[in-house]
Amino acid sequence: MRDDQLYFIAKPSGEFLALDEEESRHLLTVMRGRIGERVRLTDGRGTFYEAELVEASKRQAYVRILETHAVPPPPGRLHLAIAPTKHIDRFEWLLEKATELGVWRITPLLCQRSERTALRMDRLEKILIAALKQSFQAWMPQLHPLTPLAEVVRHAEEPIRAIAWCGEGPRQPLQTLLRPRTDTLILIGPEGDFSLEEVALAQTHGFAAVSLGASRLRTETAGMLAAAAYRLLVADEDSVARD
């Protein structure tokens, strides 16, 4: 079995599975997989599979599941709600990095100053899958559709809630708000930032205004920084637990 390749299987069921056309092409054509070869799969919902390639047609590979390895969800999870950038390649880059950093949930935000009001969800899902395989993870972020900010803040359930903005009002550094093993929702606005009305709405629903530093950051950079700060918090907590 090649340890440097991971394949994605959506909603696996039963002992024998058919890979989709794209995954089959990669296994059979790019990697030149052969009958009897062992492959590693993930469903993006917490399970790794070891399987055997048992049949191959021109466009589809069929595998038999040999072993499963369940990976428990993290004790604390990050929900990143962020306005898509005008240039979609920047937002796609963020999705890739957020997946690598273990973000649990991603909600594209529709804000008053949003410059992008439509998304190709099928393309974004493919980017998440590619990043999941590249980083060898069992859990893929849950990607929600483009959602108005008001809907996100009114239905927020995470104990820790933050809205990052560049306004003149009182703000605390993000790192002082974060807590290990605690679900967290962080809002990141569009290039023109959140409006004062949006910040006030979030604060009435329990969101703390936070700063990501003295520099004015691009939207995707702010999202990356927030995800990295949470990941480092989790890493520090794991290190203390091991000691």
N, C-alpha and C positions, 0 to 999 in steps of 0.2 A: 504494500500500500504506500502511495506517495504521501508523505506527511506535509508537503508544501501546497496541496490543493484541497479546497473545500468547495462542495457543490451545494446548491440550494434546492430544497424540495418544499413546495407549498402544500400545507394540509395533508401530510402523509397519512395513509390508511391501509392497513394490511401488511402482509409480509413482502409482497412484490409491488414495486413502484415503477412508474414511468417518469423519467425526467422530461422536463419540457424541451422544446426544440433548441433553445439557446444553450441550455446546460448540456443537452445531448451532443450538440455540435462541438462544444468545448471539450467534452470528455472523449469523443470518438475521433474528431478531426484534428483538433489542436494538440491534445495530449496523447492521441493514438492509443486510447484504451482498448484492451483486449478482453475477451471473454475469460472469466475467472479472476480478473484483477479486482483487488479490493479498493473501495473508494470511501471517502468520508463525506457525510452530508450534514446539513443543519436545516431545521425548519424555521429558524428565526424566532421561535417561541420557547426556547429553553432546552432543546434536546439536540444532541449530536447522535448521528447514526453511523455505524460501520456496516458497509454493504458490499455485496459481490456483484459485479457486472455479469448478468446471465444471458442477455440477449441484446442484439443491436441490429436495427434496421437502418435504412439510409438516413433517416432524420430523427430517430428516437432510440434512446438507450433505456434498457430495463434492468433494474437491480433487485436483489433479494436482501432484505434486512437481516443482518447477523447479530448485531448488538446495538443497544441504545444506552446513552449516557445522559441523564437528566442534570441540568445545571440550575440550581435554585435562583430565583430572582434576587437582586440585591436588597439588603434591608432598608436602604434609603434610595429614592429614585428621583431623578431630575426631569421635570417637564419644562421644556424650552418653548415658549410661545414668542414667535419672532416674525416681523413683517418681511415678506420677500423683497429682495432688492430689485431695482429697475433692470439691471443687467442680470439675467437669470443665472449666468455662469457663476456669479459670486454666491448666490443662494445655494446652488448645487454643490459648490465647494464646501459650504458650511454643513450641508447635510452629510457629506462624506466624513468630515472631521467630527461632527457630533456623534455619528455612528461609532467611529473609532474610539471616542471618549466614553462610550457607554451611556449616552443620553437615553432615557427611558421612553419619552414621549415628545413629539414635535408637533406644534400647531402653528401653521402659517397664519399670521394676523392680518386682518383687514382694518386699517386705521384711517383717521381723517386725512392724513397726509400721505397715504400709500400711493406709490407710483405704479404698482403692479396689482391688478385686480383679478387676474386669472392665472391658473397654473395647470400644467399638464401632469396630472397626478401619476399617470402610468410611467412617465419618464423619471419622475422623482423616486418612485418605488424601485426602479431599476438601479438608480444610484445608491439607494440604501442597501440593496441586495449585494451589489458589487463591493461596497465598503465593508459589509458584514463578512463576506467571504475573505476579503483581503486581510482583515484583522482577526480572523479565526474566532469569532464570537458566536455564542448560542442565542443571544437575545438581540433582536433588531428593534430599533425604535418604532413605536406606533406612530404612524404619520396620519394626522387628521386633515380634513379638507380646510380650505381657506375659510377662516371664521372671524366674524366681527369681534373687535376687542370687547365690547360690552357683553357679548355672550360668554366669552372666556372668563372674564372677571366675576360675572354673576354666578357662574357654575363652578368656580374654583373650590376644590376640596383639600388641597395640600395645606398642611399646618404652617409651612413657611412660604410666604408670598412676597415677591419683590418686583418692583417696576424700576428699570434702569432708565434714567433720562439725564439731560444736560441742562436742566433749568436752574434758576437762581434760588429756589427754595431749599429748605434743610434736607440733607441726604446723608445717609451713613454708608461707609464702605461696605461693599457686598460681603466681603469675608467676615465682617463682624456679625452678620445676620445668619450665615449658614451654620447648620448643626449636623453632625454625623448621624447616620441612620434615621434621617427625617426627610420625608417627601417634600420636595421644594418645587415651586413654580416661579420662573423668572420671565418677565416680559421685556422684550427688546423691540424698540420702535423702528419706524422707517428712517430713510435718510434725513427727512425734515424733522425728526423726533416726534414724540407724543405731544399733543396739544395740552394746554393747561386743564381743559375740561376732561380729557382722558385720564390725566394723572389724578385729578380729584375724584373721578369715578372709581378708579382702582383703589385709592386710599380709603374710600368709604366701604370697600369690600375687603379690608384687611391687608392691603398691599403696602409694604414699606418702600418709600422712595430710596433708591440706592445709587451710589456712584461706582463707576468702574475705573476710576482714576482721573488724573488731571487732563489727560489728552482727550480730544474729541475723536472717537473711533468710528470707523465705518460700521454699518449694521452687522455685516458678517463677522467682522473682527470682534465686536462686542459679544455676539453670540458665542464665538469661539472662546473668548476669555471667560465668560460665565460658565461654560461647560468645563473648561479646564480647571477653574477654581473649585468646582464641585468635585471633579475627579480627584484632584489633589487632596481634598478633605477626606474623601473615602480612602485614598491610599494611605494617608497618615493614620487614619483610624485602624485600618488593617494592620499596619506596621506595629502600632501600639498593642493590638490584640495578640499578635504573634509573640511579642516580647514578654 
